[in-house]
Amino acid sequence: MERLANKVAVITGAGGGLGRSYARRLALDGADVAIWDINGDGANQTAQLVSETGRRAIAFKVDVTREDQVAAAAKDSFDALGRIDILVNNAGIVRDIAPAPIESIKLEDWNHILAVNLTGAFLASKALVPYLKRSGRGGKIINISSGTALHGGSIRLDYICSKAGIIGLTRALAVMLGPDWINVNVIAPGPVPYTLLDRDQGAPPVESDPRFPPEMLYAARPLKREIQPNDIEGLVAFLASPESDMITGQLIAVDGGRVFVG
């Protein structure tokens, strides 16, 4: 039997990139999927790909910084798919991938990054936890942080702080929701091609930016190859499955060992 049969997942930021990869993988493992993204066309394209696996899929245009939109999408996802068992908080942006002095960071940029990357995960969790509880059998929340939150200044301060906040949110929710058998874990990926796209600013993927050549990115990584979506999506599927029922509050880095190098 598919390990996510009869389960329903909500994935934020699933209109492209890694979010789309997660949606397709969970569907292949048997889950029906609600795709949330501020890019409505991208969400619809992901829903079409999920539907091609034979699973149900529904797309919602959602700004995760807007509590009203998040609450409405949570209700509509539940009404359309009948239950919610899994939440993947994946939505995230970065203004620019190069480190910048604190004096140069605008408050509006700081607020926007934290609003999407951290407050968005808080709002989605707040809206969806009541639906996870309704099943009476618990559920899974999988948050997506970043390896940069573990080793500091390789990228902008505002992004690092937002992703470090995701780790704290994960651990607090793991304790809070444990009695309801809701597992909460966090994944910290290293840089992956075509992620970190800021749809507002058009920031390029880390691994296509000339300021960050491959030899520099991989120099401190014991496993010297680029990280691919399938390196992460299998972990997402595992943490969404019954196989991880006794794992909660854990941070798992998928970075080729970079975190241990310093």
Residue frames relative to the residue before (quaternion, step in Angstrom):
aa qw qx qy qz dx dy dz
M 1.0000 0.0000 0.0000 0.0000 0.00 0.00 0.00
E 0.5336 -0.6058 0.4779 0.3462 3.58 -1.11 0.70
R 0.4925 -0.7254 0.3929 0.2771 3.56 -0.75 1.02
L 0.7297 0.3480 -0.2405 0.5372 3.60 1.23 -0.26
A 0.2449 0.7855 -0.5290 0.2079 3.59 1.17 0.51
N 0.8390 0.1545 -0.1619 0.4960 3.55 -1.06 0.91
K 0.5576 0.5655 -0.4093 0.4492 3.58 1.20 0.45
V 0.2082 -0.7524 0.6127 0.1231 3.54 -1.26 0.55
A 0.1339 -0.7995 0.5843 0.0379 3.56 -0.86 1.03
V 0.1776 -0.7144 0.6632 0.1349 3.52 -1.24 0.64
I 0.0446 -0.7957 0.6040 -0.0065 3.57 -0.83 1.00
T 0.2421 -0.7661 0.5779 0.1432 3.57 -0.71 1.05
G 0.8028 0.2373 -0.1935 0.5116 3.55 -1.15 0.61
A 0.4192 0.7433 -0.4254 0.3013 3.56 1.13 0.68
G 0.4339 0.7188 -0.4491 0.3055 3.57 1.20 0.38
G 0.7942 -0.0261 0.0064 0.6071 3.59 1.26 0.07
G 0.7702 0.4036 -0.2419 0.4305 3.55 -1.33 -0.20
L 0.8310 -0.1783 0.1407 0.5079 3.54 -1.08 -0.75
G 0.5993 0.5748 -0.3710 0.4157 3.60 1.01 -0.66
R 0.6423 0.5028 -0.3153 0.4850 3.56 1.02 -0.78
S 0.6289 0.5349 -0.3266 0.4602 3.58 1.01 -0.81
Y 0.6548 0.5040 -0.3143 0.4674 3.59 0.94 -0.86
A 0.6486 0.5360 -0.3262 0.4309 3.57 0.91 -0.90
R 0.6814 0.4795 -0.2957 0.4672 3.56 0.87 -0.92
R 0.6574 0.5149 -0.3250 0.4439 3.60 0.94 -0.82
L 0.6638 0.4883 -0.3198 0.4676 3.61 0.89 -0.82
A 0.6244 0.5252 -0.3368 0.4700 3.58 1.08 -0.67
L 0.6477 0.5109 -0.3209 0.4653 3.60 0.95 -0.81
D 0.6834 0.4486 -0.2769 0.5050 3.57 1.20 -0.52
G 0.7120 -0.5186 0.2313 0.4130 3.57 1.27 0.28
A 0.5737 0.6188 -0.3805 0.3784 3.61 1.22 -0.13
D 0.3577 -0.6275 0.6338 0.2767 3.49 -1.34 0.44
V 0.2012 -0.8327 0.5149 0.0337 3.56 -0.98 0.83
A 0.1909 -0.7154 0.6605 0.1243 3.52 -1.14 0.84
I 0.1911 -0.8001 0.5656 0.0585 3.54 -0.68 1.18
W 0.0730 -0.7918 0.6063 0.0114 3.55 -0.70 1.12
D 0.2231 0.7581 -0.5976 0.1356 3.56 -1.01 0.80
I 0.5272 -0.6157 0.4786 0.3376 3.56 -1.14 0.57
N 0.6489 0.4458 -0.2864 0.5460 3.56 1.30 -0.41
G 0.2862 -0.8082 0.4909 0.1548 3.57 -0.10 1.28
D 0.6417 0.5187 -0.3329 0.4565 3.58 0.99 -0.79
G 0.6491 0.5133 -0.3161 0.4639 3.58 0.97 -0.82
A 0.6354 0.5254 -0.3256 0.4627 3.57 1.00 -0.81
N 0.6541 0.5074 -0.3130 0.4655 3.58 0.97 -0.82
Q 0.6401 0.5191 -0.3286 0.4614 3.59 1.00 -0.75
T 0.6422 0.5032 -0.3235 0.4793 3.58 1.00 -0.77
A 0.6329 0.5335 -0.3331 0.4516 3.58 0.96 -0.83
Q 0.6348 0.5218 -0.3320 0.4631 3.58 1.02 -0.74
L 0.6517 0.5084 -0.3140 0.4673 3.60 0.97 -0.83
V 0.6466 0.5047 -0.3190 0.4747 3.57 0.99 -0.79
S 0.6386 0.5393 -0.3264 0.4414 3.58 0.95 -0.85
E 0.6310 0.5518 -0.3312 0.4332 3.57 1.08 -0.68
T 0.6080 0.5328 -0.3580 0.4672 3.60 1.25 -0.23
G 0.5678 -0.5997 0.3800 0.4165 3.57 1.28 -0.25
R 0.6005 0.5522 -0.3612 0.4516 3.57 1.28 -0.02
R 0.5482 -0.5884 0.4731 0.3599 3.55 -1.25 0.40
A 0.0119 0.7895 -0.6129 0.0306 3.55 -1.08 0.76
I 0.0143 -0.7795 0.6263 -0.0054 3.53 -1.09 0.75
A 0.2516 -0.7909 0.5477 0.1056 3.56 -0.95 0.93
F 0.0649 -0.7795 0.6227 0.0207 3.53 -1.12 0.77
K 0.3217 -0.6945 0.6062 0.2162 3.54 -1.06 0.82
V 0.1022 0.8164 -0.5475 0.1526 3.56 -0.38 1.27
D 0.2140 -0.7086 0.6571 0.1424 3.52 -1.05 0.88
V 0.3177 -0.8028 0.4711 0.1809 3.59 -0.29 1.23
T 0.5928 0.5506 -0.3829 0.4459 3.61 1.23 -0.05
R 0.6545 0.4903 -0.2963 0.4934 3.59 1.32 -0.19
E 0.3709 -0.7648 0.4790 0.2193 3.57 -0.37 1.22
D 0.6364 0.5341 -0.3432 0.4381 3.59 0.99 -0.73
Q 0.6691 0.4899 -0.3039 0.4691 3.59 0.94 -0.83
V 0.6470 0.5188 -0.3203 0.4579 3.58 0.98 -0.82
A 0.6640 0.5008 -0.3085 0.4617 3.59 0.90 -0.89
A 0.6591 0.5031 -0.3107 0.4646 3.58 0.97 -0.83
A 0.6646 0.4970 -0.3096 0.4641 3.59 0.95 -0.84
A 0.6092 0.5459 -0.3538 0.4536 3.60 1.06 -0.68
K 0.6747 0.4834 -0.2924 0.4750 3.58 0.87 -0.94
D 0.6807 0.4908 -0.2959 0.4563 3.57 0.88 -0.94
S 0.6214 0.5307 -0.3444 0.4622 3.61 1.04 -0.70
F 0.6618 0.4975 -0.2999 0.4739 3.57 0.94 -0.90
D 0.6700 0.5040 -0.3057 0.4512 3.58 0.88 -0.91
A 0.6972 0.4862 -0.2777 0.4476 3.58 0.98 -0.85
L 0.8111 0.2946 -0.1202 0.4908 3.58 0.92 -0.90
G 0.5423 -0.7100 0.3393 0.2944 3.56 1.31 0.08
R 0.7860 -0.0367 0.0301 0.6164 3.58 1.24 -0.29
I 0.1383 -0.7515 0.6298 0.1397 3.57 -1.29 0.16
D 0.1034 -0.8260 0.5541 -0.0004 3.55 -0.75 1.12
I 0.7974 0.2144 -0.0457 0.5623 3.56 1.11 -0.74
L 0.0414 -0.7613 0.6462 0.0352 3.55 -1.07 0.80
V 0.0853 -0.7578 0.6450 0.0488 3.56 -0.93 0.96
N 0.1820 -0.7831 0.5896 0.0771 3.57 -0.47 1.24
N 0.0735 0.8447 -0.5146 0.1280 3.52 0.07 1.38
A 0.5148 0.6740 -0.4266 0.3140 3.62 1.11 -0.54
G 0.2651 0.7644 -0.5541 0.1958 3.56 -0.86 0.95
I 0.0988 -0.7831 0.6127 0.0403 3.55 -1.19 0.63
V 0.1131 -0.7377 0.6528 0.1297 3.52 -1.39 0.14
R 0.4632 -0.6954 0.4760 0.2743 3.58 -0.93 0.88
D 0.7664 -0.1118 0.1237 0.6203 3.56 0.91 -0.95
I 0.4267 -0.7482 0.4491 0.2377 3.56 -0.90 0.84
A 0.5967 0.5762 -0.3740 0.4148 3.61 1.20 -0.28
P 0.5318 -0.6024 0.4742 0.3598 3.62 -1.04 0.68
A 0.0792 -0.7894 0.6081 0.0284 3.56 -1.13 0.68
P 0.5603 -0.5897 0.4465 0.3727 3.60 -1.07 0.63
I 0.5920 -0.5916 0.4018 0.3716 3.57 -1.03 0.72
E 0.6176 0.5730 -0.3509 0.4088 3.59 1.07 -0.71
S 0.7087 0.4791 -0.2623 0.4466 3.58 1.11 -0.59
I 0.5734 0.6044 -0.3839 0.3983 3.61 1.23 -0.23
K 0.3342 -0.7569 0.5317 0.1809 3.56 -0.67 1.11
L 0.5718 -0.6063 0.4317 0.3450 3.55 -1.05 0.79
E 0.6399 0.5294 -0.3425 0.4392 3.60 0.96 -0.76
D 0.6427 0.4995 -0.3269 0.4801 3.60 1.05 -0.69
W 0.6196 0.5402 -0.3313 0.4632 3.59 0.97 -0.89
N 0.6969 0.4824 -0.2803 0.4506 3.58 0.78 -1.04
H 0.6633 0.5102 -0.3158 0.4471 3.57 0.97 -0.82
I 0.6469 0.5138 -0.3218 0.4626 3.59 0.93 -0.86
L 0.6933 0.4583 -0.2881 0.4757 3.60 0.84 -0.90
A 0.6143 0.5602 -0.3536 0.4287 3.59 1.05 -0.70
V 0.7100 0.4303 -0.2617 0.4923 3.59 0.90 -0.89
N 0.7783 0.4253 -0.2126 0.4100 3.56 0.61 -1.17
L 0.7886 0.2845 -0.1436 0.5259 3.59 1.00 -0.77
T 0.6977 0.4402 -0.2851 0.4880 3.59 0.73 -0.99
G 0.6044 0.5664 -0.3572 0.4317 3.59 1.04 -0.68
A 0.6632 0.4865 -0.3009 0.4826 3.58 0.98 -0.82
F 0.6188 0.5327 -0.3325 0.4719 3.57 1.07 -0.74
L 0.6959 0.4802 -0.2878 0.4498 3.59 0.80 -0.99
A 0.6501 0.5033 -0.3260 0.4666 3.59 0.96 -0.80
S 0.6501 0.5033 -0.3188 0.4715 3.58 0.96 -0.83
K 0.6441 0.5336 -0.3166 0.4474 3.58 0.91 -0.92
A 0.7121 0.4651 -0.2613 0.4563 3.57 0.90 -0.93
L 0.7676 0.4136 -0.1995 0.4471 3.58 0.97 -0.84
V 0.5136 0.6537 -0.4298 0.3523 3.62 1.12 -0.41
P 0.6392 0.5159 -0.3655 0.4377 3.67 0.84 -0.70
Y 0.6624 0.4847 -0.3095 0.4801 3.60 1.06 -0.66
L 0.6021 0.5340 -0.3573 0.4741 3.59 1.09 -0.64
K 0.6642 0.5147 -0.3026 0.4498 3.58 0.98 -0.82
R 0.5902 0.6268 -0.3665 0.3528 3.59 1.06 -0.70
S 0.6205 0.5687 -0.3567 0.4054 3.57 1.04 -0.67
G 0.3429 -0.7549 0.4878 0.2732 3.56 1.15 -0.59
R 0.6968 0.4380 -0.2576 0.5063 3.57 1.31 0.03
G 0.6200 -0.5754 0.3371 0.4134 3.53 1.21 0.47
G 0.1485 -0.7794 0.6014 0.0938 3.54 -1.26 -0.35
K 0.3961 -0.7059 0.5434 0.2225 3.53 -1.35 -0.02
I 0.0617 -0.7425 0.6652 0.0480 3.54 -1.06 0.86
I 0.0653 -0.7848 0.6162 -0.0083 3.54 -0.80 1.09
N 0.1349 -0.8043 0.5773 0.0407 3.55 -0.53 1.19
I 0.2704 -0.7544 0.5785 0.1519 3.54 -1.11 0.73
S 0.1068 -0.7753 0.6222 0.0209 3.55 -0.60 1.21
S 0.4097 -0.6776 0.5331 0.2981 3.60 -0.95 -0.85
G 0.5775 -0.5891 0.4425 0.3517 3.53 -1.14 0.62
T 0.5789 0.5978 -0.3808 0.4033 3.59 1.14 -0.53
A 0.6034 0.5641 -0.3589 0.4346 3.60 1.15 -0.49
L 0.6848 0.5031 -0.2727 0.4511 3.58 1.23 -0.41
H 0.8222 0.1945 -0.0988 0.5257 3.59 1.12 -0.48
G 0.6746 -0.6124 0.2794 0.3032 3.54 1.08 0.70
G 0.9349 -0.1482 0.0515 0.3184 3.44 -1.29 -0.74
S 0.3615 0.7406 -0.5099 0.2467 3.61 0.93 0.67
I 0.7636 0.1904 -0.1196 0.6052 3.59 1.27 -0.05
R 0.7498 -0.4368 0.2416 0.4344 3.60 -1.20 0.17
L 0.6282 -0.5880 0.3887 0.3294 3.51 -1.17 0.82
D 0.6724 0.5092 -0.3203 0.4312 3.59 0.84 -0.93
Y 0.6508 0.5058 -0.3142 0.4711 3.58 0.99 -0.78
I 0.6415 0.5251 -0.3260 0.4544 3.60 0.90 -0.91
C 0.6843 0.4895 -0.2966 0.4518 3.59 0.84 -0.94
S 0.6401 0.5207 -0.3373 0.4533 3.59 0.97 -0.76
K 0.7062 0.4562 -0.2683 0.4703 3.58 0.95 -0.83
A 0.5887 0.5299 -0.3681 0.4870 3.59 1.18 -0.46
G 0.6182 0.5542 -0.3325 0.4474 3.56 1.08 -0.72
I 0.5986 0.5642 -0.3524 0.4464 3.58 1.09 -0.69
I 0.6296 0.5278 -0.3386 0.4587 3.59 1.03 -0.73
G 0.6619 0.4959 -0.3040 0.4728 3.58 0.95 -0.84
L 0.6235 0.5358 -0.3296 0.4642 3.57 1.01 -0.82
T 0.6403 0.5411 -0.3184 0.4424 3.56 0.95 -0.89
R 0.7121 0.4657 -0.2745 0.4480 3.57 0.75 -1.01
A 0.6457 0.5098 -0.3249 0.4666 3.58 1.02 -0.76
L 0.6803 0.4802 -0.2940 0.4692 3.59 0.93 -0.86
A 0.5919 0.5728 -0.3741 0.4261 3.59 1.05 -0.67
V 0.6746 0.4676 -0.2859 0.4945 3.57 0.99 -0.83
M 0.6802 0.5190 -0.2884 0.4298 3.56 0.88 -0.97
L 0.7919 0.3506 -0.1533 0.4759 3.57 0.89 -0.98
G 0.4042 0.7417 -0.4557 0.2808 3.58 1.25 -0.09
P 0.6637 0.5115 -0.3324 0.4329 3.64 0.84 -0.81
D 0.6792 0.4440 -0.2833 0.5112 3.58 1.25 -0.37
W 0.4483 -0.7120 0.4253 0.3336 3.59 1.33 0.21
I 0.4193 0.6322 -0.5176 0.3957 3.51 0.98 0.97
N 0.2385 -0.7757 0.5747 0.1053 3.56 -0.60 1.20
V 0.0578 -0.7862 0.6152 0.0115 3.56 -0.98 0.87
N 0.0824 0.7949 -0.5914 0.1077 3.57 -0.63 1.16
V 0.2502 -0.7731 0.5697 0.1235 3.55 -1.25 0.40
I 0.2168 -0.7522 0.6141 0.1001 3.53 -1.08 0.90
A 0.1386 -0.7784 0.6088 0.0645 3.58 -0.98 0.90
P 0.1155 -0.8236 0.5521 0.0592 3.62 -0.01 1.23
G 0.4394 -0.6042 0.5807 0.3235 3.49 -1.33 0.35
P 0.7311 -0.4200 0.2826 0.4575 3.62 -1.26 -0.01
V 0.1103 -0.7884 0.6052 0.0016 3.53 -0.94 1.05
P 0.5540 -0.6081 0.4346 0.3667 3.64 -0.91 0.73
Y 0.8767 0.1203 -0.1549 0.4392 3.51 -1.22 0.89
T 0.5283 0.5515 -0.4704 0.4420 3.59 1.11 0.51
L 0.7310 0.4247 -0.3243 0.4245 3.55 -1.35 -0.09
L 0.3609 0.7231 -0.5138 0.2879 3.58 1.03 0.66
D 0.2077 -0.7517 0.6153 0.1150 3.56 -0.75 1.07
R 0.3212 -0.7875 0.4917 0.1867 3.57 -0.32 1.21
D 0.6181 0.5360 -0.3588 0.4493 3.59 1.19 -0.40
Q 0.8133 0.2921 -0.1084 0.4915 3.56 0.89 -0.95
G 0.4029 -0.7394 0.4631 0.2765 3.58 1.21 -0.27
A 0.2231 0.7860 -0.5459 0.1855 3.60 1.06 0.64
P 0.4404 -0.7242 0.4612 0.2624 3.61 -0.82 0.93
P 0.6101 -0.5115 0.4293 0.4264 3.58 -1.23 0.24
V 0.6295 -0.5525 0.3824 0.3902 3.58 -1.08 0.69
E 0.7757 0.4040 -0.2152 0.4344 3.57 0.72 -1.03
S 0.6559 0.4271 -0.3623 0.5061 3.59 1.20 0.38
D 0.5316 0.6311 -0.4022 0.3967 3.58 1.27 0.12
P 0.4588 -0.7173 0.4453 0.2768 3.62 -0.69 1.03
R 0.5931 0.5663 -0.3743 0.4329 3.60 1.18 -0.34
F 0.7558 0.2987 -0.1639 0.5592 3.57 1.25 -0.37
P 0.0641 -0.8287 0.5556 0.0221 3.62 0.43 1.18
P 0.6713 -0.5308 0.3293 0.3990 3.60 -1.12 0.61
E 0.6554 0.5294 -0.3402 0.4176 3.59 0.89 -0.85
M 0.6482 0.4910 -0.3290 0.4802 3.60 1.12 -0.57
L 0.6472 0.5332 -0.3184 0.4421 3.58 0.97 -0.85
Y 0.7776 0.3734 -0.1832 0.4715 3.57 0.90 -0.92
A 0.4481 0.7307 -0.4456 0.2584 3.60 1.20 -0.29
A 0.7667 0.3515 -0.1879 0.5034 3.58 0.96 -0.84
R 0.5722 0.5955 -0.3737 0.4222 3.60 1.27 0.10
P 0.4212 -0.7218 0.4766 0.2728 3.65 -0.52 1.05
L 0.7175 0.3242 -0.2217 0.5753 3.61 1.02 -0.72
K 0.1484 -0.8733 0.4627 0.0360 3.54 0.01 1.34
R 0.5178 0.5342 -0.5322 0.4042 3.50 0.12 1.40
E 0.5965 -0.5652 0.4072 0.3987 3.56 -1.20 0.33
I 0.4716 -0.6562 0.5170 0.2823 3.53 -1.20 0.63
Q 0.1978 -0.7906 0.5743 0.0769 3.55 -0.87 1.01
P 0.6688 -0.5106 0.3463 0.4149 3.60 -1.16 0.46
N 0.6744 0.5043 -0.3259 0.4298 3.61 0.93 -0.77
D 0.5393 0.5929 -0.4127 0.4328 3.59 1.25 -0.16
I 0.7390 0.3982 -0.1998 0.5054 3.57 1.17 -0.63
E 0.6534 0.5605 -0.3369 0.3814 3.58 0.90 -0.88
G 0.6123 0.5484 -0.3580 0.4430 3.61 1.06 -0.61
L 0.6382 0.5111 -0.3178 0.4801 3.57 1.09 -0.73
V 0.6086 0.5362 -0.3476 0.4704 3.59 1.03 -0.74
A 0.6694 0.4974 -0.2999 0.4632 3.59 0.89 -0.93
F 0.6389 0.5227 -0.3262 0.4606 3.59 0.98 -0.79
L 0.7004 0.4647 -0.2753 0.4666 3.59 0.85 -0.95
A 0.6419 0.5050 -0.3189 0.4808 3.59 1.24 -0.37
S 0.6736 0.5477 -0.2676 0.4180 3.57 1.23 -0.46
P 0.6555 -0.5030 0.3811 0.4147 3.60 -1.26 0.21
E 0.5421 0.6387 -0.3971 0.3748 3.60 1.19 -0.40
S 0.7267 0.3953 -0.2295 0.5128 3.59 1.23 -0.43
D 0.2683 0.8284 -0.4699 0.1451 3.59 1.23 0.31
M 0.7489 0.3444 -0.2218 0.5209 3.63 1.10 -0.47
I 0.5643 0.5470 -0.4007 0.4710 3.57 1.20 0.56
T 0.2450 0.7629 -0.5737 0.1698 3.59 -0.67 1.04
G 0.7934 0.3011 -0.2457 0.4685 3.53 -1.20 0.64
Q 0.5313 0.6751 -0.3748 0.3484 3.58 1.28 0.14
L 0.2600 -0.7153 0.6311 0.1500 3.51 -1.23 0.73
I 0.0265 -0.7952 0.6054 -0.0192 3.58 -0.74 1.08
A 0.2253 -0.7772 0.5772 0.1098 3.57 -0.66 1.14
V 0.0980 -0.7482 0.6541 0.0524 3.55 -1.03 0.89
D 0.3485 0.7685 -0.4393 0.3080 3.53 0.40 1.28
G 0.5509 -0.6402 0.3886 0.3684 3.57 1.19 0.38
G 0.6868 -0.4974 0.2767 0.4520 3.57 1.18 0.50
R 0.3498 0.7754 -0.4729 0.2296 3.59 1.29 0.07
V 0.6337 0.5770 -0.3393 0.3877 3.60 0.95 -0.85
F 0.6868 0.4948 -0.2896 0.4468 3.60 1.10 -0.58
V 0.6060 0.5843 -0.3458 0.4145 3.57 1.25 -0.29
G 0.4501 -0.6943 0.4484 0.3380 3.58 1.13 -0.62
